[in-house]
Amino acid sequence: NKKVAQKKKVVKKAVKKNTPTKKVAQKSKVVKKAAKVVRSASIDSDIFYRRPQPFRSDLLEVPYHRSSINISGIGFDKEMKLSAAGVKTLDAFIELGANGVAEIFGVNLNFAQSFIVKAKAAKDQKVYAIQPLSRLDDNAIMLDIETDYFEAKYANKTAWMVGMYDRPTAQFVQYVATNESEVMGIIEQTYEFLNSFSDRKIIVYSGSNFDATILKHRFETYNRTHNHLDFKDILIEMRKCLAFPFKSMDLESVAEHYEYKFKHPHIDGQEVGLAWESHKHNMKKHRSFGHYLEYNEDDVKALDMVYENIYIKNNYHSLNG
């Protein structure tokens, strides 16, 4: 019998150590529990969560030194190539010229020249034109949406807040669903608003047509035609045509460059999306609901400031004079 064998074992230990059998048995149980906890923690840390390991430059065949060339489009692979060529500063990078960059990166001359312009923008702390932008007029509508967080497919995402700003009338409009049953209503209101200004460009900012794609899917769901609505994601063009003096061209960075002051710079789209997931039965009960309304308005008005500086005032520089 297993229990009898275990009991004999405990008694033998007690006799050997001259200890009461009850204490030995308790100690044995504690040791087993501790071993179980350690084993469990080991499984959790090794499989479910791996602590990030420090970068080991000594394991690379080519000695690696983190360069100060912190510009858009230069990631780890290109940094490695620059390191191997001994190029570690912006000045050294600019001195390469387009031909030198093309040779090191293995790219065409036009693409290489765009890196040189970006490096000069970072050095001079100015915005430079890489190539001409399309001509857009003052007669436009700025738009930004807030969505759910967990749904990955654009076709199924929920747009529960839509903010819009009409430049000619300086009118800001915001449609908000405070629960799931109100979502259809705000999509209808958004469609009616945009449809009444169908001759105007609808300006969005994501680099992936995020806002436009989601709204089009929602319009289709409610049998609304949208081919006449002219969306333009200006970040897609700005990435190709402009060099900023910083690496990230997210809306906050670009708007702050043009001195826009955000009311809630600590809030981001992820936080707002997660708030909807936890309070979609009644968003008004969320303690930061009012801040999220202001966050959306901020994004729309920041987009308007970026649009005005880039497309209306042409507030950037040319390297040719």
N, C-alpha and C positions, 0 to 999 in steps of 0.2 A: 504494500500500500504506500502511495506517494507521500501522503500526509504523515504517516508513521515514520518514514525514512527521514523526512525533513525535521520532525520532532527530535529524533535520535541525534541528528546532526547538531541541533541547537544545544542539546544536553551535553554532548561531547565537548563543544566549544566552552560551555559554561564551566564544566569540570576542569578543563585545561587551564582556563583563565581565572578560576575561582570566582566566578561572577554569577549572580542569580540568573536562572534560565530566561525569565521574563524580559530582562534588560537586553540579553543577547538577541532574543527574537525581535524586539522592537528595533534594535540597531540594524539588524539584517534587513528589515522592511524599509527603513529610512535609506539605506545604501542602494537598495533595488530601485526605490522611487527616484532617487537622485540620478542614478544611471539612466533611467527612462527619460527624465527631463533633459539631460545632457544630449542623449541620442536624438530626441525630438527636436531640440534646438539646432543640433548639427544638421538634421535633414532640412529644417526650415531655411537655415542660412545657406546651405550648399545648393539646394535645388530651387526653392521658391524665391530666394533673394540672394543675389550675388553682390557683395560689396565691391564697388568699382575699384580696380587695381590702379596704382600709380603708373603713368606712362613710362616705359623703359626705353629710352633713346639708345642705350648701349646695346640693345638686341638688334638694332637695325644694321644692315650692311653698310649703308651710307650714314656717316655721323649726322645727326639731326639737331638743328638749333632753331628754336622758335623765332621766326622773323618778326620784324615790326611792320610788315607789309599787310596791314589789316584792311583789305579792300574786298568789295563784293566780287564773288566769282573765284577767289583764291582760297581753296580748302587745303586739306592735308596733303593730297597728291601733288598739287602744284607747289606747295611749300617745300615738299621733299625735293622736287626738281630744282627749285631756287637754292635750297641749302646745299645741294650737290654742286651747284655752279658757283657757290660762294656769295650769293646775293642775299643780303640780310636787312637792308635798309631801303626806305622809299627812294632816297637819292640814287642809290646804286641801281635800283629797279628802273627808275626813269632814264638813267644813263644808258641802259641797254637799248632803248629805242624799240620801235615796233619789230624790227628785224631780229633783234636779240631775243625778245620775248617770244616771237613766233618760233624761233629755233629751239628754245628751251621747253616750251609748252607743246610744241608740235601742232600749232594752229595756224590758220591763214592770217595774212597781214592785217586785214580789217578787224578781225577779232582781237589780234594782239594790240592794235592801236587803241581799242576800247579800254584795255587794261592800263595803258599808259595815261589815258585821260583820267581814269579813276584814281590813279596814283597821284597825279597832279592836283586833283580835287582834294584828296586827303592832305596833301602837303600844304596847299594854299588855303584850305578850309573854305572853299567856294564850291558852288554848283556849276559844272561845266556841261556843255552840250556835246554829245558823242555824234549824233546825227539829228537832222531836223525832225521836229514833232509835227503831228497833224494839226491843222488849223481848226480850232473849236471856238464857238462864240459864247457870248454872255447869256444866251437864251437856253439855259440848261437846268436840270433838276438833280440835286444830290440825293443819294439814297443809301441807307444802311439798315441791315436787318439783324435781329437777334434770334437765335434758334435754340433747339434742344441740343443736348451734348452727346448722348450715347449713340444715336442713330448715325451710321456711317454713310449710308447711301443718300446722295443728294435728293433723289426722287422721293424719299420717304421722310425727309427732315421736316420738322415743324417750325415755321416762321411765326413766332408769337409776338414779335414787336417789329414795327416798321417805322423808321423815321425818314422824313423827306423835307428838302428845303428847295423852294422855288426861287432861283436867283432874281428874275425880273421883278417879282413882287416882294422879295425878302420875307416870304411866308414859310414858317416851319410847321409841319404837320406830323403828328405821331399817332399811330394806331396800335393799341396794346390789348392783347388777350390776357385776362387775369386768371383764366382757367381754360381747359381743353375745349369746352363747348363754345367758346367765343372765337376760336381760331378762324373758322370759316368766315365769320363776320368781318374780321380785320383784313383778310385776303380780298374779300369783295370790295371793301372800302379803298384798299390800296389800288386795286384794278380800276375802280371808277375814277380815282384821283389821277392816275397816270394816263388813263384813256382820254381824259379831258384836256391833256397837254401832249397828245400823241405826236405833235410836230417837233417836240423838243428831245434833245439828247438826255438820257438818264445816266448819270455818272455814278459809278460804283468803284470800290477800291479793295481788291483782294489779291490780284495777280493770278486768279484762277476762275474768274467769273462766278464766284461762289454765290453772291446775292442774286444775280440775274438768273442763274440756272435753277436755284431753289424756287424763286418766285414763278418762273415759267412752268415748272412742274406743278406748283400749286394752282396756277391759273388753268392748266390743262385738266387738273382734277375736278375743277368746278366748271368745266366746259366754257372757258373763256379764251378767245383767240388772242395771241400776243405777237404775231409776226410784225405788226405795225409799230410795236414798241421798240425804240432804238437804244439798247443798253450799251454802255462802253466802260470797260474796266481799264481805267487810265494807268494803273500800276504796270500792266503788261507792256504798254508803250514806254512808260517812264524808265523801266529797267533797261530797255534797249537804247534809249535816246539820251538819257541823262546820267551823269556821274555825280554822286553826292559825297561829301567829305566824311562819310561814315559807312559802315558795312551794311547794316540792316535798313531796308527801305519800308519798314512798317509805317502805318499811318501816323502813329505817335511821334516817331523820330523825325519824319519829314515835316509834320505840322509844327513841332517844337522848333525846328530849324527856322521856320518862318514866324516864330514867336507866338504861336497859339498856346494859351494857358488852359490846360485841362483841369476840370473841377475835381476829378477823382482819378489821378494817374495810377493809383494802385489797383484799380479794377481792370479786368480784361475780359475778353469774350468767353474764355473758359469758365470763369467764375459765374458769369451771367447765365451761361448754358446749364451749368450744374444747379444753379438756383431754380431754374425752371423745372428741372428733373425732380427736385425735392418738394416743390411747391406748386406744381401745375394744377392741383385741385383748387388752389386759391393763392395766387402770387401776392395779393395785397397783404397777406399775413407775414410775408418775408420782411425781416427788419430792415433790409437794404433796398426794398422795392423802389423807393423814391430816388435813391442813388443810381439805380440801374436805368431809370428813365432819363436821368441827367447824363449818364454815361453814353447812352444811345444818341442823345441830342448833341453831346460833345463831338462824337465821331462824325455826325453829319456836318456840323459846322466847321470842324477841323478839315474835313474833306473839301468843303467850300473854300476855305482859306488856301489850301494846297492848289486847288483848281485855279483860283484867281491869280496866284503868284506864278504858276507855271504856264497856264494857257491864255490868260488875259493880259497879264503884265509882262510876261516873258522874263521873269525875275531869275535869270541864270546867265552864265557868261559863255562866251565863245573863245576858244584858244587862238582863233585866227584874227582876233581884234574886236 
